[in-house]
Amino acid sequence: MKILIVEDDDRLADALEAFLGRAGYVTTRVAEGAAALEQLGADTEVVLLDLGLPDMDGLDVCRRIRGISGVPIIIATARSQVEERIKGLHAGADDFVVKPYDVRELMARIEAVTRRTRTAVVEHGTPQVLELDDLRIDFANRKVSMGGGSVELTPKEYEIVAVLARYPGVVVPSDRIIREVWGTDWTGYKRSLEVHLGSIRRKFGRDSLIANVRGVGYRLTGA
């Protein structure tokens, strides 16, 4: 697996490269946002992105990467405020770790985001295409359409819709959605889940598509 490390702290970057190298990962390290955009390639499987870069804000880098690639992005930064996490998720990040972090946690998050975003393998028993009224989800190609028209979702929005689609008409608890999409049981992601669901409803132009069962979770209705 090839990981692009975008980090301007030389000592931290060296330690990360050494640790990830021992774990069997191939790493490329850059210290600036512009260099990250240049180094990003089709073989890049994860981007580990610092926000405090010398040449541009890390959130801008995240948005630019997401505009051209669906590669998983993990933001690693000292900015610990919830608002910063929400900004990162809106910019297209898949996960967020706060410095100083345990490298074992980072490894677990890397494994989680790559597991969630692998598109070539469809689990046994999971349909490759699901149709619910005029909603169509192509799990193998991560494509969603409604009424024959394509709906452009961010990677995180797609993951939320995909989780709900695996249980059509059934209320999926918020905790389960967070666990499957973000790979954590941290309840702090409930606000982020609500924000993403609001964006999904706007893109579909149908508020009733995803019903909110207060205090429990959400249900994909297709209506």
Phi, psi and omega in degrees: 000135180256125181244130175263116179262121179248097189208127183266356176273107185301317183295316179294318181297318179298317180295320179296314180299320180295315181295312181293327177296318178295334180276359176098007180270150173261127185240149169233130183244134174230159184250356183227155181296318180299319179294326178297317180294327178287323184278340181299125181228175180295338180269359177287126185253338176210142173246123175258109195243122171277150180269329184272072182265153185288334187255338180198158181291138182300330178295323177295320177298317180300315180297319182292320177297315182294334178290340183239352185208150175263014182301139177299135180239125174248119177275130177236113188206164176276352179285107188260353183294145180302323180300323179293322178296318180296318177301318180297318179294320178293330180285350176114005179291151178264335180203173190209124173237143184256131177285144353283140182239159176279129183298335178291324175295318179300316179300317181296323179289322176300314180296323181292313183291326179288325178294320182288332187257004175291124184255348186282335185252126175251124184301145178302131179092349179267125180295144179285333179224134176239134177238126180228105189056237181262012176267132180230127179238120178261098184294323184295323182252004178056046180241141181232138177219157177220129182060028179088351180257139181291142176245117183274110180248151172288163179306318181291320177298319178299316181301320179296313179298320181296320178298312180297324183291336178287347178229060185300130179080356182253140177287121178259120181302144179304320181299323180290319178300314180298317181296319183282328184270317183259350179069032181210161175257009183292120185288348178298343179280356182298321178294319178297322178299316180298319179297315180296320180295323176298318178294320179298315181298319179296319181293325177281340181068029183211099182298329184282355182301319180240112182272139177263116176262100190308130177081356182239295183174217187224153181227133175276118185262327184079351183278000000 
